[in-house]
């Protein structure tokens, strides 16, 4: 994905955040697919995943700078839209993703605090429907708490189900359609 600075709403800047430490996880692939759809619609994109969001535990009392955390917060300030992806770990959002989102507390006094006014797509993966669905619900709740606007379509992916004819990113055609619809909503709402 291409990393660019934010610009006009006509060319929205969409940030994907999430995944796991393991490269090419199903969550990261879903984020990459969503960002490709956004790029195909003319958006500029950036993916922050894996080691880029493997940050020390958030602490509002910490005073020493953490360059990766400062970059995350700056990128999120510039974002017109966001797509968050998390694996379902024991029925909830992974600690890696939740901790990265906790750093958005640094935006609490901004003119546009947290995710205020931003369209946010959510995608959750899990080795079963229960974990994926519970994680998607948790992500949407977190987005509301951060004042973001979750897109009407959220995507839960059961990574344990076999895929007969996987597409470019390894998902079924139906899952791909859902990811694309969610990404299109993020871009469209970001332009509004």
N, C-alpha and C positions, 0 to 999 in steps of 0.2 A: 504494500500500500504506500501511497505517496504521502509524505509529510509536508504540509504547507501551513503558512500562517493564515489566520482568519481574514476574511474579506467581506464583501457585500453579501447580503442575503440571497442575491441572485446566484451566487456560487457558494452554497453553504459549506461550512467546515464541520464534518461529522467525525467524532472521535469514538472509536471502539475501545472498550476497556474490559479486561477480564481474562478468562482462560485459566490455565494452570502452569506450573513450572515445567511440565512435560511438553515439549515442542509437538505441534501438530495434534494436540488433543481434540476431541470432538467439539469442545467449547470454542477453542481457538479457530477451528475450521468454520464453525458457524459464524463467528465474528468476521472472519476473512470473506466469507461468502456475502454477508450483509454489506460489508464495506465495498465489495466489488459492485454490487447492485447500486449502491450510492454513487460510486464513481461513474458507472454507466449512465446515471442520471445527471452527471455534470458536477457532482460534489467533489470537494477535496477531502481526503481522509487521512487518518492516522490511527494505527493500532498500538495500544499500550497493553502488552500481555506478558505473562511469564516473569522473567527476571526484571523487566521494566517496572513492574508493580510489586516486586518482592521487597517491601519496605520494612523498616523497623516498626514495631507496634506503635500506632499513633498515640501520642501523649500531648495534650494541649499545653502542658507545662514545659515541654522540651524547648530549649532555646538554641541549641546548636543546629546549624543548617544541614539539611539532607538534600543534596542536589537532585536526586531522582524524585523526591517528594515535591520539591519546588517546581521541577519541570512538569510533573503531573498536574499540579494546581494551576500553573500558568496555561497549560494546554486546555484544561477544562474551562478556564475563564474565557478563552477564545472560541470555544466550541459553540456552534449554532444548534447542534443536535448530538445526541449521545446514544450509543448502543452498548448495553452492559450484558456481558455473558458470564455465567457462573455454573460450574458443576454443582450438582447436589451432593453435599457431604453430610451424611447422617440427617437428612431431612431439611437441610438449610443451605444457605449461601456459604461458600468456602471462606475460610479465614483470610486467605490472600486477597480475594475480591472485596470482602467487607472492610478489611483494614485500609485498602486503597481508597475506598469510598469515604472512610472516616476522615481521611486527609482533606476532604472537601470542607471540613469545618474551618479551614484556613480562609474560606471564602465567605464567612458569615457576616462580615461587615462590608462586603462589596456592594456596589450599586445594584448589581444583579446577583444576589446571594445564592450560594449553592447551585442548584440546577434550575433556578427560577426562570420561567419563560422558555425553557428548552424542551423539545420533544425528545423522549427517551424510549428507545426500544429495548425490550428485555428478552433474553434467550437463556434457557436453563437446560442443562443436560444431566442425565442420570441413568444409571443401570437399572431402569425400571420407571414406570409411569409415576408412582407415588413420590419418589424423590425429586423427579424433574418438575412435577406439578407443584409440589410444596416449595421448591426453590424459586420457581417462577412467581408464585404468590408473594414470597418474601422479598424478591427483587422489586416487585411493583410497590410493595409497602415502603421499602427503603426509598424508592424514587419519590413517592408522595411525601415522605418525611423531609426529603431534600428539595421540596417545592417544584419538582419536575413534573412534566406531563407525560405519563406513560401512554404509549400508542395504544389504540384499541386492540391491535393484534400483538399478543405476546406469544413466544414460541417455547414449547416444552418438547424436548427430544429424548426419546428412550434409546440410549446408545447401545442397549443390549439386544435390541431387535435386529435380526439380520436384514440386510438390504439387498434385494434381488438384483437390481440394476442401478448401482450407485452412480450419481452424477459426478461432476468435476470435483466437488468437495467431499464426496463420499456419502451423501445423503440420498434418500429416495426422492423421486420427483415431487411427491406431496409435501415432504418436509422442506424441500427447496422452494416450493411455491410459498409456503408460510414464511420462511426467512425473507424471501424477496418482498412479500407484501408488507411485512413489518419494516424493512429497510426503506421501502418506498414511502411509507407513512412518515418515517422520521425525516426524510428529505423534504417531502411535500409540506409538512407542518413547519419545518425550519424555514421554508421560504415564505410562509404566510405572515 
